[in-house]
Amino acid sequence: MARIAIGEAMIPFENLPGVDGRSYSSGDFSSSPLLALFFSCNHCPYVQAWEGRFVQFQKEYADRGVQLVAINSNDDTAYPEDSFEAMVARAKEKGFNFPYLRDADQSVARAYGAERTPEFFLFDRERRLIYHGAFDDNYEDPEKVRHPWLKMAVEAALAGREPEVKETPPVGCTIKWKRR
Amino acid sequence: MLVEYLYSPSCPSWKEGLTRLLEVLEEEGLKDHVEVRRVLVPDEETAARLRFPGTPTYRALGEDLFGDTPADRGDHEACRAYITPEGRVSPIPSRAMLKGAVRSRLRPAVQDLGEGQGTERR
């Protein structure tokens, strides 16, 4: 269960390595009016089913001040497809147009209480959580989406309104935690 | 004829994967000839023992209905990827994919057992 509730302040993160060779902190995105963090990975079929839509979303909303940031927290011992090297390769292969960051010690996922990949946390200009959950309501077929949840929340925020739907169940694979 | 449906509720599509199979069996007239047994994979030990490649997995006569079984991970929470004929990745096989698997793998086996449509039940 998420450890951050609607209306609460964003939990900052520091120095996560990105697939572009840079290191990112949450403050690096302060110029973006809306910030959509999402926990993601390489191996999960739900992510793979949706990821083309993530790229399209960023393309569509970049000029309107919306920044996507993907964070991969999965244990890459059990899932080598989620290693940093594999992340670099996938981002290149799929043309990711947003930062794809490695949370190797899983501290960011734990701080957020994230459970799934993909799982979205959308923050407004004041970096308060305004939407949490799934990207849309159909992982199988983009043509059959009836509720583009993240877009609906983004459009509401860009229009100065509160999202009508603030929370949906995240749909995806469980985050692969390291064995303790 | 027995089909085993291997699943963990950790993958959100597990119910849809089962519903889709049952609907396809009915559409194909095999509902009364095929027993679908739900096999819950609750932990890593069971996943390893069953060589579980992820939810959902369909097996009949000891074989995977979709042939090319991905490597098992020993992870009961693994979700399985299917590639649709359109080249999309999906966490469940499409209705058309299931129909194809039922027609190519289940129907001949049912007929061999004398349980299919147009044959007498024994």
Interface residues (C-beta under 8 A of the other chain):
Chain A: C44 P45 Y46 Q48 A49 A78 Y79 Y139 E140 P169 V171 G172 C173 T174 K176
Chain B: S10 C11 P12 S13 R73 D75 E77 A78 C79 R80 A81 Y82 R88 V89 S90 P91 I92 S94
